[in-house]
Amino acid sequence: MEKRIIALSCSPSRGRNSDTLLDEFIQGANSISCTTIEKIYLDEIPIDYYRHDNQHGPHEHEVKFRELVEKIESANGLVIATPTYNFSVPAHLKNFIDRIRFLGLDLTQKNMFGQPVGKMSDLYLYFIVTGGTPSWAQKILFFAFPPFWLRGVFLYYGAKVIGALYTGNIRAFTNTRIRKTAYNHGRKYARRIEKEMGTHILEKIFWRPPQVE
Ligand SMILES: Cc1cc2nc3c(=O)[nH]c(=O)nc-3n(C[C@H](O)[C@H](O)[C@H](O)COP(=O)(O)O)c2cc1C
């Protein structure tokens, strides 16, 4: 059966590092025949900041946001490509992740540890992250970079987190080797979705702290 993937490009800078690596990743994923992948620029989608009164989903005027939510709901995979901004992600990506909390968590149910139950168990996640910090330093300080945080959030949302590609090369968009790596990661990711493979043991035991609503 055909697998559908949504690829979110979250850098405001078109054609630069994360956007270019996402294009390579998409080409790699597209080389797997039963995959269709749609690229969307997140900053083209107006999304209000999270408020208590919009916690359950998009409001009527958030037409494009609703469309995106519906696409994600019916997708098998979600790829997020983002730069590192101040040890985190651009504000519009952070806001998007806050706003889709209703999609990720069932706050009416609790597991045996009192934690809300994640609802994204059918969604395969992958992250492409670019930064100015060299990759070797990011490996040591992994907990201070977006791949770690993104993984934590989406595991909390119950998703299948497949992996992340980080590069600290600020001219990654011109680097053939890194572009090729992104292409190969796209291929592998699509294969895993195609075969409906599960996640590794570390994802299964990821500690989810309790959260009170
Ligand atoms: C506002 C801003 C904040 C940044 N903060 C960090 C940071 O905390 N850590 C880091 O490694 N790189 C940081 N960078 C560098 C970018 O992550 C890096 O240039 C990245 O490759 C840009 O990706 P893009 O071309 O896809 O936009 C920052 C860049 C900007 C513009």
The ligand as an SDF file (V2000), in Angstrom:
LIG
                    3D

 31 33  0  0  0  0  0  0  0  0999 V2000
   19.2250   33.3260   15.1910 C   0  0  0  0  0  0  0  0  0  0  0  0
   20.2120   32.1930   15.0050 C   0  0  0  0  0  0  0  0  0  0  0  0
   20.5600   31.4330   16.0890 C   0  0  0  0  0  0  0  0  0  0  0  0
   21.4610   30.3740   15.9430 C   0  0  0  0  0  0  0  0  0  0  0  0
   21.7720   29.6120   17.0240 N   0  0  0  0  0  0  0  0  0  0  0  0
   22.5740   28.5310   16.8710 C   0  0  0  0  0  0  0  0  0  0  0  0
   22.8550   27.6850   17.9880 C   0  0  0  0  0  0  0  0  0  0  0  0
   22.4090   27.9000   19.1020 O   0  0  0  0  0  0  0  0  0  0  0  0
   23.6390   26.6130   17.7920 N   0  0  0  0  0  0  0  0  0  0  0  0
   24.1580   26.3220   16.5570 C   0  0  0  0  0  0  0  0  0  0  0  0
   24.8490   25.3040   16.4280 O   0  0  0  0  0  0  0  0  0  0  0  0
   23.9070   27.1020   15.4850 N   0  0  0  0  0  0  0  0  0  0  0  0
   23.1320   28.1950   15.5990 C   0  0  0  0  0  0  0  0  0  0  0  0
   22.8580   28.9990   14.5230 N   0  0  0  0  0  0  0  0  0  0  0  0
   23.4260   28.6370   13.2040 C   0  0  0  0  0  0  0  0  0  0  0  0
   22.4110   27.9630   12.3000 C   0  0  0  0  0  0  0  0  0  0  0  0
   21.7600   26.8990   12.9600 O   0  0  0  0  0  0  0  0  0  0  0  0
   23.1210   27.4120   11.0630 C   0  0  0  0  0  0  0  0  0  0  0  0
   23.6650   28.4600   10.3180 O   0  0  0  0  0  0  0  0  0  0  0  0
   22.2020   26.5710   10.2040 C   0  0  0  0  0  0  0  0  0  0  0  0
   22.9640   25.8440    9.2620 O   0  0  0  0  0  0  0  0  0  0  0  0
   21.1910   27.4060    9.4400 C   0  0  0  0  0  0  0  0  0  0  0  0
   20.3310   26.5090    8.7580 O   0  0  0  0  0  0  0  0  0  0  0  0
   19.4670   26.9520    7.5040 P   0  0  0  0  0  0  0  0  0  0  0  0
   20.4510   27.3400    6.4240 O   0  0  0  0  0  0  0  0  0  0  0  0
   18.6900   25.7500    7.1400 O   0  0  0  0  0  0  0  0  0  0  0  0
   18.6130   28.1010    7.9260 O   0  0  0  0  0  0  0  0  0  0  0  0
   22.0230   30.1010   14.6630 C   0  0  0  0  0  0  0  0  0  0  0  0
   21.6710   30.9110   13.5670 C   0  0  0  0  0  0  0  0  0  0  0  0
   20.7800   31.9500   13.7450 C   0  0  0  0  0  0  0  0  0  0  0  0
   20.4080   32.7990   12.5430 C   0  0  0  0  0  0  0  0  0  0  0  0
  1  2  1  0
  2  3  1  0
  2 30  2  0
  3  4  2  0
  4  5  1  0
  4 28  1  0
  5  6  2  0
  6  7  1  0
  6 13  1  0
  7  8  2  0
  7  9  1  0
  9 10  1  0
 10 11  2  0
 10 12  1  0
 12 13  2  0
 13 14  1  0
 14 15  1  0
 14 28  1  0
 15 16  1  0
 16 17  1  0
 16 18  1  0
 18 19  1  0
 18 20  1  0
 20 21  1  0
 20 22  1  0
 22 23  1  0
 23 24  1  0
 24 25  2  0
 24 26  1  0
 24 27  1  0
 28 29  2  0
 29 30  1  0
 30 31  1  0
M  END
$$$$
